Amino acid sequence: MTAELRDDPAVAGAALAGSFGTGRADDWSDVDLLVVVSDARLDGYAPPAPVEPVITIDARHNGPRGTRGLSSQYVTDGLPLWADWYVHPVSLASWPSDCDVLFDRHGIERSPLTLSEQLASGEPEPPTPKGPDEERALKLGLVPVAGKGVARRSPGTAGPYAPDATWEQQLAALRRLLDDFAVLGPPNSVAAGHAYLDLVADALSR
């Protein structure tokens, strides 16, 4: 994917963010990528991908005004991979303090702010309208993300309504959600979600 980003003349630079950017990634980590593009290409930019995403949601509302964002789920080797793409124009760009810059051909300055702090700064970009299909797709894509929290035994994973739930009960609830999406969601995403939860169960039962 880095090669595809480098080959695009509209891309001024790219960086790994999140846990991969700080070197704290584990087997359950999602991917966060910050891509800086020419201002003229901001609205038309489509991230490269080794495989076609099964779910893509416009997530520009997660960043400050003048930026764009996409959240995508890919299925690779039968398992889901969630990627958040943060797309910023050169005119507004600075590298967050907690990212790993892959390449920079524009001399972009490093910011003292983390990515989370950058995204929360200033007025947010207005969200795009979401139809029922997009809302369902987003909920479907987030089931494995919730499964990641179960795998890591993250505090609050069970939510306020089941604070004492076991990991078996948490996974059972997530499986029921996937089954609810079986008719409405992309079949390969549903199947990948079940495979992911099986992986979580296997890891926790050892």
MARBA-3410 file (N, C-alpha, C, O; in Angstrom, 1 decimal):
206
0.8,-1.2,0.0,0.0,0.0,0.0,0.9,1.3,0.0,0.5,2.3,-0.6 ~ 2.0,1.2,0.7,2.9,2.4,0.7,3.4,2.7,-0.7,3.5,3.9,-1.0 ~ 3.6,1.7,-1.5,4.1,1.9,-2.9,3.0,2.6,-3.7,3.4,3.6,-4.4 ~ 1.8,2.2,-3.5,0.7,2.9,-4.2,0.6,4.4,-3.8,0.3,5.2,-4.6 ~ 0.8,4.6,-2.5,0.7,6.0,-2.0,1.8,6.8,-2.6,1.6,8.0,-3.1
3.0,6.3,-2.6,4.2,7.0,-3.2,4.0,7.2,-4.7,4.5,8.2,-5.2 ~ 3.4,6.3,-5.4,3.2,6.4,-6.8,2.2,7.5,-7.2,2.2,7.9,-8.4 ~ 1.4,7.9,-6.3,0.4,8.9,-6.6,1.0,10.3,-6.5,1.3,10.7,-5.3 ~ 1.1,11.1,-7.5,1.7,12.4,-7.4,0.9,13.4,-6.6,1.4,14.4,-6.2 ~ -0.4,13.1,-6.4,-1.2,14.0,-5.6,-1.0,13.8,-4.1,-1.4,14.7,-3.3
-0.3,12.7,-3.7,-0.1,12.5,-2.3,1.3,13.1,-1.9,2.3,12.7,-2.4 ~ 1.2,14.0,-1.0,2.4,14.7,-0.5,3.2,14.0,0.6,4.4,14.2,0.8 ~ 2.4,13.1,1.3,3.1,12.3,2.3,2.1,11.4,3.0,0.8,11.6,2.8 ~ 2.5,10.5,3.8,1.7,9.6,4.5,2.3,9.1,5.8,3.6,9.1,5.9 ~ 1.5,8.8,6.8,2.0,8.4,8.0,1.1,7.4,8.7,-0.1,7.4,8.5
1.7,6.4,9.4,0.9,5.5,10.3,0.6,6.2,11.5,1.5,6.9,12.2 ~ -0.6,6.1,12.0,-1.1,6.8,13.2,-1.6,5.7,14.1,-1.5,4.5,13.8 ~ -2.2,6.1,15.2,-2.7,5.1,16.2,-1.6,4.2,16.8,-0.5,4.7,16.9 ~ -2.0,3.0,17.1,-1.0,2.1,17.8,0.2,1.7,16.8,1.3,1.5,17.3 ~ -0.1,1.7,15.5,1.0,1.4,14.6,2.0,2.6,14.5,3.2,2.4,14.4
1.5,3.8,14.7,2.3,4.9,14.7,3.2,5.1,15.9,4.3,5.7,15.8 ~ 2.7,4.6,17.0,3.5,4.7,18.3,4.3,3.4,18.6,5.0,3.4,19.6 ~ 4.1,2.4,17.8,4.9,1.1,18.0,4.2,0.3,19.1,4.9,-0.6,19.6 ~ 2.9,0.5,19.4,2.2,-0.3,20.4,1.2,-1.2,19.8,0.4,-1.7,20.5 ~ 1.3,-1.5,18.5,0.3,-2.3,17.9,0.4,-3.8,18.3,1.5,-4.3,18.7
-0.7,-4.5,18.4,-0.7,-5.9,18.7,-1.5,-6.6,17.6,-1.9,-6.0,16.6 ~ -1.7,-7.9,17.8,-2.4,-8.7,16.8,-3.9,-8.2,16.6,-4.5,-8.6,15.6 ~ -4.4,-7.4,17.5,-5.8,-7.0,17.4,-5.9,-5.6,16.8,-7.1,-5.1,16.7 ~ -4.8,-5.0,16.5,-4.9,-3.5,16.2,-5.5,-3.3,14.8,-5.3,-4.0,13.9 ~ -6.3,-2.2,14.8,-6.8,-1.7,13.5,-5.7,-0.8,12.9,-4.6,-0.6,13.5
-5.9,-0.3,11.7,-4.9,0.5,11.0,-5.5,1.9,10.9,-6.6,2.2,10.5 ~ -4.6,2.9,11.3,-4.9,4.3,11.1,-3.9,5.0,10.2,-2.7,4.9,10.5 ~ -4.3,5.6,9.1,-3.4,6.2,8.2,-3.8,7.7,8.0,-4.9,8.0,7.7 ~ -2.8,8.5,8.0,-2.9,9.9,7.7,-2.3,10.2,6.4,-1.1,9.9,6.2 ~ -3.1,10.6,5.4,-2.6,10.9,4.1,-2.7,12.4,3.8,-3.8,12.9,4.0
-1.7,13.0,3.3,-1.7,14.4,3.0,-1.7,14.5,1.4,-0.9,14.0,0.8 ~ -2.7,15.2,0.9,-2.9,15.3,-0.5,-2.9,16.8,-0.9,-3.1,17.7,-0.1 ~ -2.7,17.0,-2.2,-2.9,18.4,-2.7,-4.3,18.9,-2.5,-5.2,18.1,-2.5 ~ -4.4,20.2,-2.3,-5.7,20.7,-2.0,-6.7,20.4,-3.1,-7.9,20.2,-2.8 ~ -6.2,20.4,-4.3,-7.1,20.2,-5.5,-7.7,18.8,-5.5,-8.7,18.6,-6.1
-7.0,17.8,-4.9,-7.4,16.4,-4.9,-8.2,16.0,-3.6,-8.6,14.9,-3.5 ~ -8.4,16.9,-2.7,-9.0,16.5,-1.4,-10.3,15.8,-1.6,-10.5,14.8,-1.0 ~ -11.2,16.4,-2.3,-12.6,15.8,-2.4,-12.6,14.6,-3.3,-13.5,13.8,-3.1 ~ -11.8,14.5,-4.2,-11.8,13.3,-5.1,-10.9,12.2,-4.8,-10.8,11.2,-5.5 ~ -10.2,12.3,-3.6,-9.1,11.3,-3.3,-9.8,10.0,-2.8,-10.7,10.0,-2.0
-9.3,8.9,-3.4,-9.7,7.6,-3.0,-8.5,6.8,-2.6,-7.6,6.6,-3.4 ~ -8.4,6.3,-1.4,-7.2,5.6,-0.9,-7.0,4.3,-1.7,-7.9,3.7,-2.1 ~ -5.7,4.0,-1.9,-5.4,2.7,-2.5,-5.7,1.5,-1.5,-5.7,1.8,-0.3 ~ -5.9,0.4,-2.0,-6.2,-0.8,-1.1,-5.7,-2.1,-1.8,-5.9,-2.2,-3.0 ~ -5.2,-3.0,-1.1,-4.8,-4.3,-1.7,-6.0,-5.1,-2.1,-5.9,-5.9,-3.1
-7.1,-4.9,-1.4,-8.4,-5.5,-1.8,-9.5,-4.5,-1.7,-9.3,-3.5,-1.1 ~ -10.5,-4.8,-2.4,-11.7,-3.8,-2.4,-12.4,-3.9,-1.1,-12.6,-5.0,-0.5 ~ -12.6,-2.7,-0.5,-13.3,-2.7,0.8,-14.7,-3.2,0.7,-15.4,-3.0,-0.3 ~ -15.2,-3.9,1.7,-16.6,-4.4,1.7,-17.5,-3.4,2.3,-18.7,-3.4,2.1 ~ -16.9,-2.5,3.2,-17.7,-1.4,3.8,-16.8,-0.2,3.7,-15.7,-0.2,4.1
-17.4,0.9,3.3,-16.8,2.2,3.4,-17.8,3.3,3.8,-18.8,3.4,3.3 ~ -17.4,4.0,4.9,-18.2,5.0,5.4,-17.5,6.4,5.4,-16.3,6.5,5.8 ~ -18.2,7.4,4.9,-17.6,8.8,5.0,-17.5,9.2,6.4,-18.5,9.3,7.1 ~ -16.3,9.5,6.9,-16.1,9.8,8.3,-15.4,11.2,8.5,-14.7,11.4,9.4 ~ -15.7,12.1,7.6,-15.1,13.4,7.6,-15.5,14.1,8.9,-14.7,15.0,9.3
-16.6,13.8,9.5,-17.0,14.5,10.7,-16.1,14.2,11.9,-16.2,14.8,13.0 ~ -15.2,13.2,11.8,-14.3,12.9,12.9,-13.0,13.8,12.9,-12.2,13.7,13.7 ~ -12.9,14.7,11.9,-11.8,15.6,11.8,-12.2,17.1,11.8,-13.4,17.4,11.7 ~ -11.2,18.0,11.8,-11.5,19.4,11.8,-12.0,19.8,10.4,-11.8,19.2,9.4 ~ -12.6,21.0,10.4,-13.2,21.5,9.1,-12.0,21.6,8.1,-10.9,22.1,8.4
-12.3,21.2,6.8,-11.3,21.3,5.8,-10.6,20.0,5.5,-9.7,19.9,4.7 ~ -10.9,19.0,6.4,-10.3,17.7,6.2,-11.3,16.6,5.8,-12.5,16.9,5.8 ~ -10.9,15.5,5.4,-11.8,14.4,5.0,-11.4,13.1,5.7,-10.3,13.0,6.3 ~ -12.2,12.2,5.7,-11.9,10.9,6.4,-12.8,9.8,5.9,-14.0,10.0,5.5 ~ -12.3,8.6,5.9,-13.0,7.4,5.5,-12.7,6.3,6.5,-11.6,6.1,7.0
-13.7,5.5,6.8,-13.6,4.3,7.6,-14.0,3.1,6.7,-15.1,3.1,6.2 ~ -13.1,2.2,6.6,-13.3,1.0,5.7,-13.0,-0.3,6.4,-12.1,-0.4,7.2 ~ -13.8,-1.3,6.0,-13.5,-2.7,6.4,-13.1,-3.4,5.2,-13.8,-3.4,4.1 ~ -12.0,-4.1,5.3,-11.5,-5.0,4.3,-11.6,-6.5,4.8,-11.5,-6.7,6.0 ~ -11.7,-7.4,3.9,-11.7,-8.8,4.3,-10.4,-9.4,3.7,-10.3,-9.5,2.4
-9.5,-9.9,4.5,-8.3,-10.5,4.0,-8.1,-11.8,4.7,-8.1,-11.9,6.0 ~ -7.8,-12.9,4.0,-7.7,-14.2,4.5,-8.9,-14.6,5.4,-8.7,-15.3,6.4 ~ -10.1,-14.1,5.0,-11.3,-14.5,5.7,-11.5,-13.7,7.0,-12.5,-14.0,7.7 ~ -10.7,-12.7,7.3,-10.9,-12.0,8.5,-11.0,-10.5,8.2,-10.5,-10.0,7.2 ~ -11.7,-9.8,9.1,-12.0,-8.3,8.8,-10.8,-7.5,9.3,-10.2,-7.8,10.3
-10.5,-6.5,8.5,-9.5,-5.5,8.9,-10.1,-4.1,8.8,-10.6,-3.7,7.7 ~ -10.2,-3.4,9.9,-10.8,-2.0,9.9,-9.6,-1.0,9.7,-8.6,-1.1,10.4 ~ -9.8,-0.1,8.8,-8.9,1.0,8.6,-9.5,2.4,8.6,-10.6,2.6,7.9 ~ -9.0,3.3,9.3,-9.4,4.7,9.3,-8.4,5.5,8.6,-7.3,5.6,8.9 ~ -8.9,6.1,7.5,-8.1,7.0,6.7,-8.4,8.4,7.0,-9.6,8.9,6.9
-7.4,9.2,7.4,-7.5,10.6,7.6,-6.8,11.3,6.5,-5.6,11.2,6.3 ~ -7.6,12.1,5.7,-7.1,12.7,4.5,-7.1,14.3,4.7,-8.1,14.9,4.9 ~ -5.9,14.8,4.7,-5.7,16.3,5.0,-5.1,17.0,3.8,-4.2,16.4,3.1 ~ -5.5,18.2,3.5,-4.9,18.9,2.4,-3.5,19.5,2.9,-3.3,19.7,4.1 ~ -2.6,19.7,1.9,-1.3,20.2,2.2,-1.4,21.5,3.0,-0.6,21.8,3.9
-2.4,22.4,2.7,-2.5,23.7,3.3,-2.8,23.6,4.8,-2.5,24.6,5.5 ~ -3.3,22.5,5.3,-3.7,22.4,6.7,-2.9,21.4,7.4,-3.1,21.1,8.6 ~ -1.9,20.8,6.7,-1.3,19.6,7.2,-0.1,19.9,8.2,0.6,20.8,8.0 ~ 0.0,19.0,9.2,1.2,18.9,10.0,1.2,17.5,10.6,0.1,16.9,10.9 ~ 2.4,16.9,10.8,2.4,15.6,11.3,2.2,15.5,12.8,2.9,16.2,13.5
1.3,14.7,13.2,1.0,14.6,14.7,2.3,14.1,15.4,3.1,13.4,14.8 ~ 2.4,14.4,16.7,3.6,14.0,17.4,3.7,12.5,17.6,4.7,11.9,17.9 ~ 2.5,11.8,17.5,2.5,10.3,17.7,2.3,9.5,16.5,1.8,8.4,16.5 ~ 2.8,10.0,15.3,2.7,9.2,14.1,4.0,8.8,13.6,5.1,9.4,14.0 ~ 4.1,7.8,12.7,5.3,7.3,12.1,5.2,7.7,10.6,4.5,7.1,9.9
6.0,8.7,10.2,5.9,9.2,8.9,6.6,8.2,7.9,7.7,7.8,8.1 ~ 5.8,7.8,6.9,6.3,6.8,5.9,7.1,7.5,4.8,8.1,7.0,4.4 ~ 6.6,8.7,4.4,7.3,9.5,3.5,6.7,10.9,3.5,5.5,11.1,3.8 ~ 7.5,11.9,3.1,7.1,13.3,3.1,7.9,14.0,2.0,9.1,14.2,2.1 ~ 7.2,14.3,0.9,7.9,15.0,-0.2,7.5,16.5,-0.3,7.7,17.1,-1.3
7.0,17.0,0.9,6.6,18.4,0.9,7.2,19.2,2.0,7.0,20.4,2.2 ~ 8.0,18.5,2.9,8.6,19.2,4.0,7.5,19.6,5.1,7.6,20.8,5.6 ~ 6.6,18.8,5.4,5.5,19.1,6.3,6.1,19.1,7.7,6.8,18.3,8.1 ~ 5.7,20.1,8.5,6.2,20.3,9.8,5.5,19.3,10.8,4.4,18.8,10.6 ~ 6.3,19.0,11.9,5.8,18.1,12.9,5.1,19.0,14.0,5.6,20.1,14.3
3.9,18.5,14.4,3.1,19.3,15.4,3.4,18.7,16.8,3.7,17.5,16.9 ~ 3.2,19.5,17.8,3.3,19.0,19.2,2.1,18.3,19.6,2.0,17.6,20.6 ~ 1.0,18.4,18.8,-0.3,17.7,19.1,-0.3,16.3,18.7,0.3,15.9,17.6 ~ -1.0,15.4,19.4,-1.2,14.0,19.0,-2.3,14.1,17.9,-2.9,15.1,17.7 ~ -2.5,12.9,17.2,-3.5,12.9,16.2,-4.9,13.1,16.8,-5.7,13.9,16.3
-5.2,12.5,17.9,-6.5,12.8,18.6,-6.7,14.2,18.9,-7.8,14.7,18.8 ~ -5.6,14.9,19.4,-5.7,16.3,19.7,-5.9,17.1,18.4,-6.7,18.1,18.4 ~ -5.3,16.8,17.3,-5.5,17.5,16.1,-6.9,17.3,15.6,-7.6,18.3,15.2 ~ -7.4,16.1,15.7,-8.8,15.8,15.1,-9.8,16.6,16.0,-10.9,16.9,15.4 ~ -9.5,16.8,17.2,-10.5,17.4,18.1,-10.4,19.0,18.1,-11.2,19.7,18.7
-9.4,19.5,17.4,-9.1,20.9,17.4,-10.0,21.6,16.4,-10.2,21.2,15.3 ~ -10.5,22.8,16.9,-11.3,23.6,16.0,-12.7,23.0,15.7,-13.1,22.1,16.4 ~ -13.4,23.7,14.8,-14.7,23.2,14.4,-14.7,22.0,13.6,-13.9,21.9,12.6 ~ -15.5,21.0,13.9,-15.5,19.7,13.1,-16.1,19.9,11.7,-16.9,20.8,11.5 ~ -15.6,19.1,10.8,-16.2,19.0,9.5,-17.6,18.5,9.6,-17.9,17.5,10.2
-18.6,19.2,8.9,-20.0,18.7,9.0,-20.1,17.3,8.4,-19.4,17.0,7.4 ~ -20.9,16.4,9.0,-21.1,15.1,8.5,-21.9,15.0,7.2,-22.7,15.9,6.9 ~ -21.6,14.0,6.4,-22.5,13.8,5.3,-23.7,13.0,5.7,-23.6,12.2,6.6 ~ -24.8,13.2,5.0,-26.0,12.4,5.4,-25.8,10.9,5.2,-25.2,10.5,4.2 ~ -26.3,10.1,6.1,-26.2,8.7,6.0,-27.5,8.1,5.9,-28.5,8.3,6.6
-27.7,7.2,4.9,-28.9,6.5,4.7,-29.0,5.2,5.6,-28.0,4.9,6.2 ~ -30.1,4.5,5.6,-30.2,3.3,6.4,-29.2,2.3,6.1,-28.7,1.6,7.0 ~ -28.9,2.1,4.8,-27.9,1.1,4.4,-26.5,1.4,5.0,-25.8,0.5,5.5 ~ -26.1,2.7,5.0,-24.8,3.1,5.5,-24.8,2.9,7.1,-23.8,2.5,7.6 ~ -25.9,3.2,7.7,-26.0,3.1,9.2,-25.8,1.6,9.5,-25.1,1.3,10.5
-26.5,0.7,8.8,-26.4,-0.7,9.1,-25.0,-1.2,8.8,-24.4,-2.0,9.6 ~ -24.4,-0.7,7.7,-23.0,-1.1,7.4,-22.0,-0.7,8.4,-21.1,-1.5,8.8 ~ -22.2,0.5,9.0,-21.3,0.9,10.0,-21.4,0.1,11.3,-20.4,-0.3,11.9 ~ -22.7,-0.2,11.7,-22.9,-1.1,12.8,-22.3,-2.5,12.6,-21.7,-3.0,13.6 ~ -22.5,-3.0,11.4,-21.9,-4.3,11.1,-20.4,-4.3,11.2,-19.8,-5.2,11.8
-19.8,-3.3,10.6,-18.3,-3.2,10.6,-17.7,-3.0,12.0,-16.6,-3.4,12.3 ~ -18.5,-2.4,12.9,-18.0,-2.2,14.3,-18.1,-3.4,15.2,-17.6,-3.3,16.3 ~ -18.8,-4.4,14.8,-18.9,-5.6,15.6,-17.5,-6.2,15.9,-17.2,-6.5,17.1 ~ -16.7,-6.4,14.9,-15.4,-6.9,15.2,-14.5,-6.0,16.0,-13.7,-6.4,16.8 ~ -14.8,-4.7,15.8,-14.0,-3.7,16.6,-14.4,-3.9,18.1,-13.5,-3.8,19.0
-15.7,-4.2,18.4,-16.1,-4.5,19.8,-15.5,-5.8,20.2,-15.1,-5.9,21.4 ~ -15.3,-6.7,19.3,-14.7,-8.0,19.6,-13.2,-7.8,20.0,-12.7,-8.5,20.9 ~ -12.6,-6.8,19.4,-11.2,-6.5,19.8,-11.1,-6.1,21.3,-10.2,-6.4,22.0 ~ -12.1,-5.3,21.7,-12.2,-4.9,23.1,-12.3,-6.1,24.0,-11.7,-6.1,25.1 ~ -13.1,-7.1,23.6,-13.3,-8.3,24.4,-11.9,-9.0,24.5,-11.5,-9.5,25.5
-11.3,-9.1,23.3,-10.0,-9.8,23.3,-9.0,-9.2,24.2,-8.2,-9.9,24.8 ~ -9.0,-7.9,24.3,-8.0,-7.2,25.1,-8.5,-7.1,26.6,-7.7,-6.6,27.4 ~ -9.7,-7.5,26.8,-10.3,-7.3,28.2,-10.3,-5.9,28.5,-10.0,-5.5,29.7 ~ -10.7,-5.0,27.6,-10.7,-3.6,27.8,-11.8,-3.2,28.8,-12.9,-3.8,28.7 ~ -11.5,-2.3,29.7,-12.5,-1.8,30.6,-13.7,-1.2,29.9,-13.5,-0.5,28.9
-14.9,-1.6,30.4,-16.1,-1.0,29.8,-16.6,-1.7,28.6,-17.6,-1.3,28.0 ~ -15.9,-2.8,28.1,-16.4,-3.5,26.9,-17.8,-4.0,27.0,-18.5,-4.0,26.1 ~ -18.2,-4.5,28.2,-19.5,-5.0,28.4,-20.6,-3.9,28.4,-21.8,-4.3,28.2 ~ -20.2,-2.7,28.5,-21.2,-1.6,28.5,-21.9,-1.4,29.8,-21.7,-2.3,30.7 ~ -22.6,-0.4,30.0,-23.3,-0.1,31.2,-24.4,-1.0,31.6,-24.8,-1.1,32.8
-24.9,-1.8,30.6,-26.1,-2.7,30.9,-25.7,-4.1,31.3,-26.5,-4.8,31.8 ~ -24.4,-4.4,31.1,-24.0,-5.8,31.5,-22.5,-5.7,32.0,-21.6,-6.3,31.5 ~ -22.3,-4.9,33.1,-21.0,-4.7,33.6,-20.3,-6.0,34.1,-19.1,-6.0,34.2 ~ -21.1,-7.0,34.5,-20.5,-8.2,35.0,-20.5,-9.4,34.0,-20.3,-10.5,34.4 ~ -20.8,-9.1,32.8,-20.8,-10.1,31.8,-19.5,-10.8,31.5,-18.4,-10.1,31.6
-19.5,-12.1,31.4,-18.2,-12.8,31.0,-17.9,-12.5,29.6,-18.7,-12.1,28.8 ~ -16.6,-12.9,29.2,-16.3,-12.7,27.8,-17.1,-13.6,26.9,-17.4,-13.3,25.8 ~ -17.5,-14.8,27.4,-18.3,-15.7,26.6,-19.7,-15.0,26.3,-20.2,-15.1,25.2 ~ -20.3,-14.4,27.4,-21.5,-13.7,27.2,-21.4,-12.5,26.2,-22.3,-12.2,25.4 ~ -20.3,-11.8,26.3,-20.0,-10.7,25.4,-19.9,-11.1,24.0,-20.5,-10.5,23.1
-19.2,-12.2,23.7,-19.1,-12.7,22.4,-20.4,-13.3,21.9,-20.7,-13.1,20.7 ~ -21.2,-13.9,22.7,-22.5,-14.4,22.3,-23.4,-13.2,21.9,-24.1,-13.4,20.9 ~ -23.3,-12.1,22.6,-24.1,-11.0,22.2,-23.7,-10.4,20.9,-24.5,-10.0,20.0 ~ -22.4,-10.4,20.6,-21.9,-9.9,19.3,-22.2,-10.8,18.2,-22.5,-10.4,17.1 ~ -22.2,-12.1,18.5,-22.7,-13.1,17.4,-24.1,-12.9,17.1,-24.5,-13.0,15.9
-24.9,-12.6,18.1,-26.4,-12.3,17.8,-26.5,-11.1,16.9,-27.4,-11.1,16.0 ~ -25.7,-10.1,17.1,-25.7,-8.9,16.3,-25.4,-9.2,14.9,-26.0,-8.8,13.9 ~ -24.3,-10.1,14.7,-23.9,-10.5,13.3,-25.1,-11.2,12.6,-25.3,-11.1,11.5 ~ -25.7,-12.1,13.4,-26.8,-12.9,12.8,-28.0,-12.0,12.4,-28.6,-12.2,11.4 ~ -28.2,-10.9,13.2,-29.2,-9.9,12.8,-28.9,-9.2,11.5,-29.8,-8.8,10.7
-27.6,-9.1,11.2,-27.1,-8.5,9.9,-27.0,-9.4,8.8,-26.7,-9.0,7.6 ~ -27.2,-10.7,9.0,-27.0,-11.7,8.0,-27.8,-11.5,6.7,-27.3,-11.7,5.6 ~ -29.0,-10.9,6.8,-29.8,-10.7,5.6,-29.5,-9.3,5.0,-29.5,-9.1,3.8 ~ -29.1,-8.4,5.9,-29.0,-7.0,5.4,-27.5,-6.6,5.1,-27.3,-5.7,4.2 ~ -26.5,-7.3,5.7,-25.2,-6.9,5.5,-24.5,-7.6,4.4,-25.0,-8.7,4.0
-23.3,-7.2,3.9,-22.5,-7.9,2.9,-22.2,-9.3,3.5,-21.6,-9.4,4.6 ~ -22.5,-10.4,2.8,-22.2,-11.7,3.3,-20.8,-12.0,3.7,-20.6,-12.6,4.8 ~ -19.8,-11.5,3.0,-18.4,-11.7,3.3,-18.0,-11.0,4.6,-17.2,-11.5,5.3 ~ -18.7,-9.8,4.8,-18.4,-9.1,6.1,-19.0,-9.9,7.3,-18.3,-9.9,8.3 ~ -20.2,-10.4,7.1,-20.8,-11.2,8.2,-20.0,-12.4,8.5,-19.7,-12.7,9.7
-19.6,-13.1,7.5,-18.8,-14.3,7.7,-17.4,-14.0,8.3,-16.9,-14.7,9.2 ~ -16.8,-12.9,7.9,-15.5,-12.5,8.4,-15.7,-12.1,9.9,-14.8,-12.4,10.7 ~ -16.8,-11.5,10.2,-17.0,-11.1,11.6,-17.2,-12.3,12.5,-16.6,-12.4,13.6 ~ -17.8,-13.4,12.0,-18.0,-14.6,12.8,-16.6,-15.3,13.0,-16.2,-15.8,14.1 ~ -15.8,-15.3,11.9,-14.4,-15.9,12.0,-13.6,-15.1,13.0,-12.8,-15.7,13.7
-13.7,-13.8,13.0,-13.0,-13.0,14.0,-13.4,-13.3,15.4,-12.5,-13.4,16.3 ~ -14.7,-13.4,15.7,-15.1,-13.7,17.0,-14.7,-15.1,17.4,-14.4,-15.4,18.6 ~ -14.6,-16.1,16.5,-14.1,-17.4,16.8,-12.6,-17.3,17.2,-12.2,-18.0,18.1 ~ -11.9,-16.4,16.5,-10.5,-16.2,16.8,-10.3,-15.6,18.2,-9.4,-16.1,19.0 ~ -11.2,-14.7,18.6,-11.1,-14.1,19.9,-11.4,-15.2,21.0,-10.7,-15.2,22.0
-12.5,-16.0,20.7,-12.8,-17.0,21.7,-11.7,-18.0,21.9,-11.4,-18.4,23.0 ~ -11.0,-18.4,20.8,-9.9,-19.3,20.8,-8.8,-18.7,21.7,-8.1,-19.4,22.5 ~ -8.5,-17.4,21.5,-7.4,-16.8,22.2,-7.7,-16.7,23.7,-6.8,-16.8,24.5 ~ -8.9,-16.4,24.0,-9.3,-16.2,25.4,-9.5,-17.6,26.2,-9.4,-17.6,27.4 ~ -9.7,-18.6,25.5,-9.9,-19.9,26.1,-8.7,-20.7,26.4,-8.7,-21.8,27.0
-7.5,-20.2,25.9,-6.3,-20.9,26.1,-5.8,-20.7,27.6,-4.7,-21.2,27.9
END
